[in-house]
Amino acid sequence: MQPAPSQPRLKRVVEESKQYAKTKYRSAVKDLLKETGGRCGYSMQHVRDFGIRTMEVDHFDSTLKHPERNQHGNLIPASRHCNGFKSQTWPSQDQQEKDLRFINPYKEKDYGFHIFEDRMSGKLVGKSCTGRWHIEMLDLNAEHLVQKRLDRTTLLNELQRCAYVSGADPTNAVYDSLTDLLPLVRDSMLPAMIPEIPEV
């Protein structure tokens, strides 16, 4: 099993060895969200989109025992959806030998190596056994996540079209309103959407 090349998507800001008490691991949420930019570590859905109360803490390797289980390096912020689907699932030794495993976004590159996006359908596509298994086990092609990705693509396409229209002719009737609207959309709406994922 070879690790993915290039830099992992996420970087720890807290020492991986930091220990949380068995019942206090949720106190890690604030630091975890700093590391992910306020996003689920798996789907990249922003906490503004689904609310802090449904942002959970996933124990990446659910087979670890205390104290390793509750060390910061084993914790990943996850939406209730992703955490619920992953639950206590962990691949067997036989599955791991076939590269059927979860991708730790702090340890290896997930999007743009194992996982890509089909912009037409909004669905994620696994380009490796690992990517396909990860998508399936976390239900990353759930209807609501697919729709979020389609909404983001539509908005980006519209922004690009509007920027062209407003930039092409300053005398255009929509120029002033678009000039005011584009920064608002770019600065307030886009940051809370699932970011662009490399295409298939």
Helices and strands as residue ranges (DSSP letters): G 25-28, H 29-36, H 47-50, G 52-54, E 55-59, G 68-70, G 72-74, E 75-79, H 80-86, H 93-97, E 115-118, E 123-126, H 129-138, H 143-168, H 175-184, I 185-189, G 190-192
